[in-house]
Amino acid sequence: MADVERKEFQVYGTERKKALAKMKACLQAWELKMPKVEPQVLDFGLGEFYKTGLIEYWIANEIAEGYCGKFLFVFDGQTCPYHHHDLKHETFFILKGAVTMNIDGKKIVRKEGDCLAMAQGSDHLFTGKGDALLLEVSKPCSANDNIFANKSIGDNGVV
């Protein structure tokens, strides 16, 4: 998923506009601004955005330089689905709000100011406990390195 738009996993039209407006209202209340990049409003092709989805702002995916940075926004109760990466190591920093992280079957809550490293191969998901904004710093994102437990996402769970 390097610099791919992932069109088949995104929300479009009125639903996209409403989701972005709702997120922007939350960010405005937090007095935060997002970078001037096109956000990805993702439902992973499942058609249930407010249950399974998130909004991503990709800041950088510098493959040659070896790093990636993204802002990840989830609404209250919204989940980024259970998955792992064979190549990518990630570190999450909770900027605003809180999330429940499920890592290899263990649930932990991470709150504003918390940091969490995610090693390659660690199965994980996160769910908003209220609206939440995370910063992800990682190795570069690459195609076919997102392996989802839900096999209806992507090609047998591989994206």
C-alpha positions as CSV (number, residue, x, y, z in Angstrom):
1,M,0.0,0.0,0.0
2,A,2.9,2.3,-0.5
3,D,1.6,5.5,-2.1
4,V,-1.6,3.7,-3.3
5,E,-4.9,5.5,-2.9
6,R,-6.6,2.2,-2.0
7,K,-9.7,3.3,-3.8
8,E,-11.6,0.0,-3.2
9,F,-11.3,0.5,0.6
10,Q,-12.5,4.2,0.7
11,V,-15.8,5.9,1.4
12,Y,-17.0,8.4,-1.3
13,G,-19.8,10.8,-1.9
14,T,-22.1,12.2,0.8
15,E,-20.9,9.7,3.5
16,R,-17.3,10.8,3.0
17,K,-18.2,14.5,3.2
18,K,-20.2,13.9,6.4
19,A,-17.4,11.9,8.0
20,L,-14.8,14.5,7.2
21,A,-17.0,17.3,8.5
22,K,-17.6,15.4,11.7
23,M,-13.9,14.8,12.1
24,K,-13.0,18.4,11.3
25,A,-15.5,19.7,14.0
26,C,-13.8,17.4,16.5
27,L,-10.3,18.7,15.5
28,Q,-11.5,22.3,15.7
29,A,-12.8,21.7,19.2
30,W,-9.3,20.3,20.0
31,E,-7.8,23.3,18.2
32,L,-5.8,21.1,15.9
33,K,-5.1,21.3,12.2
34,M,-4.3,18.5,9.8
35,P,-1.6,18.7,7.1
36,K,-2.7,19.7,3.6
37,V,-2.9,16.2,2.2
38,E,-6.0,14.3,0.9
39,P,-7.3,12.2,3.7
40,Q,-8.2,8.5,3.1
41,V,-11.7,7.7,4.6
42,L,-11.4,4.0,4.9
43,D,-14.1,1.3,5.4
44,F,-11.9,-1.5,4.2
45,G,-14.5,-2.4,1.6
46,L,-16.9,-3.6,4.3
47,G,-19.5,-0.8,3.9
48,E,-19.7,-0.1,7.7
49,F,-17.5,2.9,8.1
50,Y,-18.5,3.9,11.7
51,K,-18.1,0.4,12.9
52,T,-15.0,-0.7,11.0
53,G,-12.9,2.2,9.5
54,L,-10.8,5.2,10.1
55,I,-9.5,8.4,8.5
56,E,-5.8,8.5,7.6
57,Y,-3.6,11.5,6.7
58,W,-0.4,10.3,5.2
59,I,2.4,12.8,5.9
60,A,5.2,10.7,4.3
61,N,5.9,7.2,3.0
62,E,9.6,7.5,2.2
63,I,10.5,4.0,1.0
64,A,14.1,4.9,0.1
65,E,14.7,6.8,3.3
66,G,13.0,4.0,5.4
67,Y,10.2,5.8,7.2
68,C,6.5,6.5,7.1
69,G,4.3,8.9,9.2
70,K,0.5,9.2,9.3
71,F,-2.2,10.6,11.5
72,L,-5.0,8.1,12.2
73,F,-8.4,9.3,13.4
74,V,-11.1,7.1,14.8
75,F,-14.6,8.0,16.0
76,D,-16.0,6.7,19.3
77,G,-16.5,3.0,18.9
78,Q,-14.9,2.8,15.5
79,T,-12.3,0.0,15.0
80,C,-9.3,-0.3,12.7
81,P,-9.6,-4.1,12.0
82,Y,-7.4,-6.9,13.4
83,H,-4.3,-7.2,11.3
84,H,-0.5,-7.6,11.3
85,H,2.5,-6.6,9.2
86,D,5.3,-9.0,8.3
87,L,7.6,-6.1,7.4
88,K,6.4,-2.9,9.1
89,H,7.3,-2.0,12.7
90,E,5.0,0.8,14.0
91,T,5.0,3.1,16.9
92,F,1.7,4.8,17.9
93,F,1.5,8.0,19.9
94,I,-2.0,9.0,21.2
95,L,-2.3,12.7,20.5
96,K,-6.0,13.1,21.6
97,G,-8.5,10.8,23.2
98,A,-8.1,7.2,24.1
99,V,-8.2,3.8,22.3
100,T,-8.5,0.2,23.4
101,M,-5.7,-1.7,21.7
102,N,-6.0,-5.4,21.2
103,I,-2.6,-6.9,20.7
104,D,-2.2,-10.6,20.2
105,G,-5.5,-11.1,22.0
106,K,-4.7,-8.8,25.0
107,K,-6.7,-5.6,25.5
108,I,-5.1,-2.5,26.9
109,V,-6.2,1.1,27.0
110,R,-3.9,3.8,25.8
111,K,-4.7,7.5,26.5
112,E,-3.5,10.9,25.4
113,G,0.3,11.1,25.7
114,D,0.9,7.3,25.7
115,C,3.2,5.7,23.2
116,L,3.2,2.1,22.0
117,A,5.6,0.2,19.8
118,M,4.2,-2.6,17.6
119,A,6.6,-5.2,16.4
120,Q,6.4,-7.0,13.1
121,G,4.0,-10.0,13.2
122,S,2.0,-8.6,16.2
123,D,-1.7,-9.0,15.6
124,H,-3.4,-5.7,16.6
125,L,-6.5,-3.5,16.3
126,F,-7.6,-0.3,18.0
127,T,-11.0,1.1,18.8
128,G,-11.8,4.6,19.8
129,K,-12.9,5.2,23.4
130,G,-14.5,8.5,22.3
131,D,-13.0,10.2,19.3
132,A,-9.2,9.7,19.1
133,L,-6.2,10.9,17.1
134,L,-3.0,8.9,16.8
135,L,0.3,9.5,15.2
136,E,1.8,6.5,13.5
137,V,5.6,6.5,12.8
138,S,6.8,3.3,11.1
139,K,8.9,1.6,8.6
140,P,7.5,2.4,5.1
141,C,4.1,1.0,4.1
142,S,4.3,-1.5,1.3
143,A,1.8,-3.4,-0.8
144,N,0.7,-6.8,0.6
145,D,2.0,-6.1,4.1
146,N,-1.4,-5.7,5.7
147,I,-2.7,-9.1,6.7
148,F,-6.2,-8.9,8.1
149,A,-7.9,-11.5,10.2
150,N,-11.2,-10.7,8.3
151,K,-10.6,-12.6,5.0
152,S,-13.3,-10.5,3.2
153,I,-10.9,-7.5,3.3
154,G,-8.6,-7.4,0.2
155,D,-7.4,-10.6,-1.4
156,N,-8.1,-13.2,1.3
157,G,-7.2,-10.7,4.0
158,V,-4.0,-9.4,2.3
159,V,-3.8,-5.8,1.2
